[in-house]
Amino acid sequence: MSIIVPLHKWRSADPAILIGRRCIAQTDQDVIIDGRLELIRRPDGTATLRFQGIGNDIIDHDSNTCSNRMSDGIRSLAIYGKE
């Protein structure tokens, strides 16, 4: 039996360590999305995490403050450790 524990410090985590982790997000329209995260780095230095194969951003990374926040349209989320 395995126990999956949520990662509580995702707001201050380096986005690179969140790659491949399981995320369950709830949108503002109450849609639940469950999948693995992938990192997208942009030329302007910003980065976002999104679900693999889905184009919507889930987490925005601010490189100036080294912090993460939920993207617009995301109401809540949970990130889990790698299995």
N, C-alpha and C positions, 0 to 999 in steps of 0.2 A: 504494500500500500504506500502510495506517495502522497505527500501533502504539498500543495502549492501555496506559497506565502506571497502576499503582495509586496512589491517594492515600494516602501513609503517615501524614500528620499529621491524620487524621480525628478522633482523640481530642481534639485541642485546637481543631478548626475551629469557627467559628461555624456553627450548624446551618442557617442560611439559605443559606450557600454550597453546602450539600450537596443542596439541592432539585434534582431532575431528574437527579442523577448516577446512573450505573449502579452497582448493588450486587449482589454475589453472596454469599449467606449460607448457612451450614450450621447446621441446627438440632441440638439434642441428640439427636433421633431420626434423624439423618443424612439429612434431607431438604434438597436443594439448591434454593434459591429465587434467581431471577435477575430483576431488574427495576429500575425507576426509583424513587427515593426522593421522598416527600412529607413536609412538615413539619406536625405537629399541635401547636398551642400550646393549653395548657389554662388555664382561668381562675386556677388557683393559681400560675401563673408557670412551671410545668414545661413541657417540650417533649419530643416524641419524633419520631423519623423512622420511617416505615414504607413498605412497598412500595405504590405507587399501586394502588388497587383491592383491596388485601388488608389486613385489619384488624389483623394482628399487628405489634406494635412490634418494631423491629430495633435501634434506638439510642435510649438515654435521655440527655437533656441535663440537666446540673446547672447551673442558672444561678448558683448561689452560687460554684462553683469554675470556671465557664466550661469545663467538660470534658464529654466524651461517653464513654459506656460501652456495651458490648453489653447488650441487654435480656435478661432471664431467658429461657432456652430457646434462646439463640443461642450456638453453640459457636465459630464463626469467621466472619469476613466480610472482604470486600475491596471498596473503593470506588474507582471509576475516574473520571477526568476527563471533562468533558462532551465529546461528540463533535461 
